[in-house]
Structure formats: structure tokens, C-alpha cells
């Protein structure tokens, strides 16, 4: 068992890291290891119900660091745009009930048959103009997540912090922020400049490693810290230098990690976080 007194106070376990565990099991593992926060995903939350999920987390004394995910805002017909706005409104309602400080937005890729990146990004900006006031109403910040460029066509037409900030900055900081996810941004030669620029716009900070060779399903290339190529400490220092004081989510999508016992994964997560992400 990990000594709860030595578990970092800002560590959050994203639910996907224990992908084969139910929400009650994830909560139990956090309690056993002394991990104080959890990042939730809508689909497994729906399996138990939003109200029950909120009760489980709160009764365990945990906090919710984020809710994943909203977004997919690049629809190219009025009907699909309306559906996307309605779905994101539901996601904001759920985040508020869960007391999550932010809703992570994966903004969506190119609409089917389209090659017009500029139009897709304009669609995201237009959707944000509708969603930002709703975010303020619910007290939940929209967190734009830039994804690695390999996901640009099908998942996120935002590939850099620079692009995410361009869309976030027209809105009040309490309405729209950005996500710093090491897997997606570690490669960017302007990363540290953009982290400094982001400042108080950083709404969520997620860590995992970049593995090579990437698996056939590139979504599953998110590895345990220390198993890949990312130098975490300089990124962590840069994020904290902005004044960021929120939780640090470990979010891993990896079949090998998912196949291991949950207790082992959590203990490894705590150890690697202490030694590699935020060494003291």
C-alpha cells in the first residue's frame, strides 16, 4: 500500500488509466493509494449515473479534476451544429453536478468529405461563442485540448497550444482555457513560450509518456511516465511557473498498462510522478 502521507497532494488519476475498472473500483484505488483527485469520463459516469458518480466521489473525500469530454464542434450542417451544442450543454450540466472545474474539449476533426481546415477551425470558434456563456452559467470552464498533429484529420483540428490560445483568448479566462497534455505538446519547439503565454488560461494539465514504436491504434500510444521519450520536469516547471496550482492528471491509454493489476498501476503512477514529473 502506498503511504497516503507521501502521495503528492496535486496528483489526479484519470479514469482512463484504469480503463478496465469500474468507477467504484477507481475510487477505491485512489483511497487506498491516497490519491486525492480523479479525472472522469462521461461514458463510465453514465454507467452508474451522474448523481451516483458525484455521490461516490464526494463521499470518498475525492475531488474531480476534470470531466472528459465535450467538443466535436466542426459539424458542417446547421442540424449537426445544433446537436453538437446541445450535447456540450449536457456535458456542462454533468460537469457542474460532478463539481468538475473544467470540461475538456476535443474539438473534432474535418467533417466527412472536407479538406478545409480553416473552415473547420472557424466552426470551432463559432461554437465557442455559444458555449462560453453557458460555461460561465454552470461555473465550469471549457478547456480546449490541442492534440498531436497526427489526430488533426479525425479528432482535433487544434494541434498546438498556439492554435488553442488563439481561440480561447477572445473569451474571459474563467470561461475558456486550454489543456497542457504532455503527450500532445511535448514535441512543439515553441512549447515553453506558449505555456508562458497561456498563464492563467491553463485549465487542465495532463501527463503521460510518448512511446515508440507507436501501436497500430495510435490512440493507445500513451505510456506510463518513464517508459518513453518525454522529459517531464522542465514542462512541469514551466506550467507551475505560470501560477498553475490545479491537479496534475495522469491519463494513460495503453493496452499493456490496462492489462496490469489496478493496484500495481496506481502505485507505479505515484512513484513515477514523484520521481519524474515533479521531483522534489
PECORLIN-V846848 format. One record per backbone hydrogen bond with DSSP energy under -1.0 kcal/mol. NH is the residue of the N-H (numbers start at 1). CO is the residue of the C=O. E is the energy in kcal/mol with one decimal. If there is no record, write none. Layout:
NH;CO;E
NH;CO;E
This chain:
6;3;-2.0
11;8;-1.3
12;248;-2.6
13;37;-2.1
14;250;-1.8
15;39;-3.3
17;14;-2.0
18;15;-1.2
19;16;-1.1
21;18;-2.2
26;22;-2.5
27;23;-2.6
28;24;-2.2
29;25;-2.3
30;26;-2.3
31;27;-2.3
32;28;-2.5
33;29;-2.1
34;30;-1.2
35;30;-1.9
38;63;-2.3
39;13;-1.5
40;66;-2.4
42;68;-2.5
45;41;-1.6
46;42;-2.7
47;43;-1.2
49;45;-1.8
53;49;-2.6
54;50;-2.6
55;51;-2.1
56;52;-2.9
57;53;-2.3
58;54;-2.4
59;55;-2.9
60;56;-1.1
61;58;-1.5
62;57;-2.1
63;36;-1.7
65;38;-1.9
67;102;-1.8
68;40;-3.1
70;104;-3.1
72;106;-2.4
73;107;-3.2
81;77;-2.4
82;78;-2.4
83;79;-2.1
84;80;-2.3
85;81;-2.5
86;82;-2.4
87;83;-2.4
88;84;-2.2
89;85;-2.0
90;86;-2.0
91;87;-2.0
92;88;-2.2
93;89;-2.2
94;90;-2.3
95;91;-2.5
96;92;-2.4
97;93;-2.1
98;94;-2.1
100;95;-2.7
103;141;-2.6
104;67;-2.5
105;143;-3.2
106;70;-2.2
108;155;-2.0
110;153;-2.2
114;111;-2.5
117;115;-1.2
120;116;-1.8
121;117;-2.5
122;118;-2.1
123;119;-2.1
124;120;-1.6
125;121;-2.1
126;122;-2.5
127;123;-2.1
128;124;-2.5
129;125;-1.6
131;127;-2.4
132;128;-3.0
135;131;-2.5
136;132;-2.0
137;133;-2.1
138;134;-2.3
139;135;-1.0
140;135;-2.2
141;101;-2.6
142;175;-2.8
143;103;-2.7
144;177;-2.6
145;105;-2.3
147;158;-2.5
151;148;-2.6
152;149;-1.9
155;151;-2.7
156;151;-2.1
157;108;-1.9
164;160;-2.1
165;161;-3.0
166;162;-2.0
167;163;-1.3
168;164;-1.9
169;165;-2.8
171;168;-2.1
175;172;-1.9
176;172;-1.9
177;142;-3.7
178;201;-2.8
179;144;-2.4
180;204;-2.5
182;206;-2.3
185;181;-1.7
186;182;-1.9
188;185;-1.6
191;188;-2.0
194;190;-2.4
195;191;-2.5
196;192;-2.0
197;193;-2.0
198;194;-2.4
199;195;-1.8
201;198;-3.0
202;199;-1.6
203;178;-2.8
204;178;-1.3
206;180;-2.8
207;249;-3.1
209;223;-3.2
211;221;-1.4
218;216;-1.0
220;217;-2.4
221;218;-1.4
222;253;-1.3
223;209;-2.4
227;224;-2.4
229;210;-1.5
236;232;-2.8
237;233;-2.7
238;234;-2.1
239;235;-2.5
240;236;-2.5
241;237;-2.0
243;240;-1.8
244;239;-1.1
248;10;-3.2
249;205;-2.5
250;12;-2.4
251;207;-1.6
258;254;-2.7
259;255;-1.4
260;257;-1.3
265;261;-2.1
266;262;-2.5
267;263;-2.4
268;264;-2.4
269;265;-2.4
270;266;-2.4
271;267;-2.2
272;268;-3.0
273;269;-2.4
274;270;-2.2
275;271;-2.2
276;272;-3.0
278;273;-2.5
